[in-house]
Amino acid sequence: MNHPVGALTDTVHQRVRLGILSVLAESRRADFAYLRDALEVTDGNLSKHLQVLESAGYVVIEKTFEDRRPRTWIALTKAGRDAFAGEVAALRALLYRVTPRGRR
């Protein structure tokens, strides 16, 4: 496909997954509760999206205990950073085509 929309991926482009990757791209890692609250999703919804991203190799999930309480940390992998960068590039190309400067 010659159009920029062809570069968008189903794994990344879904709203919650794109949100997860964008939050993680801003920091070294984030905990589960922070992601849940920032993206305004339920625990179950976030868990399912994290499973998709983990299966794709885009995030690593680390479960720890801090003061006897479980804590889940999520971080981007190199593949996740690359996938996010590709998605952003595709969105930029798409936006360029629909703005007055991008039209020919």
Order of alpha helices (4+ residues) and beta strands (2+ residues): alpha-alpha-beta-alpha-alpha-beta-beta-alpha
